[in-house]
């Protein structure tokens, strides 16, 4: 059965006000924005991320992102795919080398993220929004990992606390990663 993102968004119970407001934006974009599943929409488009934890949920796998020069979660653009869980799983494998498994097919978190204008592959990408759907994945922390040179410089497991202290993006730490860690701890 195909993944139904619209149904998943409608059924998702927001964890806080930020997620409730961001879900409203995503639902509106789903119906109103032209082509919100590809980068052709230069204003806003859907992305998928994953918070990859080890089997006992004490560590998180992060990549050192080349564009942002920061330790970050894995993820990427939908690029036309409406199955954002499949996108999150594919990006996790491509960016880290691990075969992560979804803890559940349910959405774990929602975020509308601002992306500053930047150069990518010699082309300017204007500032825009990522309508980001996050999934909780699990992976074997003893499995081999590797960086994807064109996207990240390193891949590493961190304790949940160290993931926050090693990230150099204050807004992401405060508004996203701390929330994800708290949600992981609540699942235990």
C-alpha positions in Angstrom: 0.0 0.0 0.0 1.3 3.4 -0.9 2.3 5.8 1.8 -0.4 8.5 2.2 1.3 11.7 3.4 -1.9 13.7 3.4 -3.6 11.2 5.7 -0.5 11.0 7.9 -0.4 14.8 8.2 -4.1 15.0 9.0 -3.8 12.2 11.6 -0.6 13.5 13.2 -1.2 14.8 16.8 1.1 17.8 17.1 3.4 17.6 20.1 3.5 21.4 20.7 2.3 24.7 19.3 5.2 24.8 16.8 4.2 21.5 15.3 0.5 22.5 15.2 1.2 25.7 13.3 3.7 24.0 11.0 1.3 21.2 10.2 -1.3 23.9 9.2 1.3 25.5 6.9 2.1 22.0 5.4 -1.5 21.2 4.8 -2.1 24.5 3.2 0.9 24.1 1.0 -0.2 20.6 0.0 -3.3 22.1 -1.6 -2.3 25.6 -2.6 1.4 25.7 -3.6 2.3 24.7 -7.1 4.4 21.6 -7.1 5.4 21.5 -3.4 7.1 18.1 -3.8 9.9 19.4 -6.1 12.6 22.1 -5.9 10.9 23.7 -8.9 8.9 25.4 -6.2 11.6 27.8 -5.1 9.4 29.3 -2.3 8.7 26.1 -0.3 8.9 22.4 -0.8 8.6 19.2 1.2 11.7 17.5 2.7 12.1 14.5 4.9 14.6 14.0 7.8 15.4 11.3 10.2 16.5 11.2 13.8 18.5 7.9 13.7 18.9 6.4 17.2 20.7 3.2 18.3 18.6 0.3 19.5 18.4 1.4 23.1 17.8 5.1 22.1 20.9 6.4 23.9 22.7 7.7 20.9 21.9 9.5 17.7 23.7 9.3 14.3 24.6 12.6 12.8 26.5 13.9 9.7 28.7 16.9 9.4 26.9 18.8 6.7 29.1 20.6 4.1 26.8 23.5 3.3 26.0 24.4 6.9 29.3 23.4 8.4 27.5 21.8 11.3 26.6 18.4 12.8 23.1 17.7 11.6 20.4 15.0 11.1 20.1 13.2 7.8 17.5 14.1 5.2 16.8 15.5 1.9 14.3 16.8 -0.7 11.3 14.9 -1.8 12.2 15.5 -5.4 8.7 14.5 -6.6 8.3 11.5 -4.2 5.2 11.9 -1.9 6.4 8.9 0.2 8.5 10.9 2.6 9.2 7.9 4.8 10.9 6.3 1.8 12.8 9.6 1.2 14.0 9.6 4.9 15.1 6.0 4.7 16.9 6.5 1.4 18.7 9.7 2.6 19.8 8.0 5.8 21.4 5.2 3.9 23.0 7.5 1.3 24.4 10.0 3.9 25.6 7.5 6.5 26.0 4.1 4.9 23.7 2.4 7.5 20.6 0.5 6.8 18.3 2.2 9.2 14.8 0.9 9.9 11.8 3.0 10.7 10.7 2.6 14.3 7.1 3.2 13.0 5.7 4.5 9.8 4.2 7.4 11.7 5.5 10.9 11.5 7.8 11.6 14.5 8.0 15.4 14.2 7.2 18.4 11.9 9.2 21.5 11.2 9.0 24.4 8.8 12.7 25.3 8.3 14.2 28.4 6.8 17.0 27.9 4.3 19.3 30.8 3.6 20.4 31.4 0.0 23.5 29.4 -0.8 25.6 28.0 -3.7 25.1 24.3 -4.6 27.0 22.7 -7.4 28.0 26.1 -8.7 24.4 27.5 -8.8 22.8 30.0 -6.5 19.8 28.6 -4.6 17.6 31.4 -3.2 16.3 31.5 0.3 13.2 29.3 0.8 11.3 27.1 3.2 11.6 23.3 3.8 8.3 21.8 4.9 10.1 19.0 6.8 8.6 15.8 8.0 10.8 13.9 10.4 10.8 10.1 11.1 12.4 8.2 13.9 14.7 5.5 12.6 16.9 3.0 14.4 20.2 1.5 13.3 22.9 -0.7 14.7 25.6 1.6 16.2 28.2 -1.1 15.5 27.5 -1.2 11.7 30.0 0.5 9.5 29.3 4.1 8.7 30.7 6.4 6.0 30.4 10.0 4.9 29.0 11.0 1.5 31.7 13.4 0.4 29.5 15.6 -1.8 27.1 16.2 1.2 29.0 15.6 4.4 32.5 15.5 5.8 31.9 13.0 8.6 29.4 10.7 10.2 29.4 9.9 13.9 27.3 8.6 16.8 26.7 11.0 19.7 24.9 10.5 23.0 21.7 12.5 22.9 23.2 15.2 25.1 26.4 15.4 23.0 24.4 15.7 19.8 23.1 19.0 21.2 26.4 20.3 22.5 28.3 19.5 19.2 25.8 21.2 16.9 26.8 24.7 16.0 23.3 25.9 14.9 21.6 27.4 18.0 18.1 27.5 16.5 18.3 23.9 15.4 19.5 22.8 18.8 16.9 24.7 20.8 13.9 24.2 18.5 14.4 20.9 16.8 17.1 18.6 18.2 16.2 19.2 21.8 12.6 18.5 21.0 13.5 15.3 19.1 15.6 14.1 22.1 12.8 14.8 24.5 10.4 12.9 22.3 12.8 10.0 22.2 13.1 10.0 26.0 9.4 10.0 26.3 9.2 6.8 24.2 11.3 4.9 26.7 
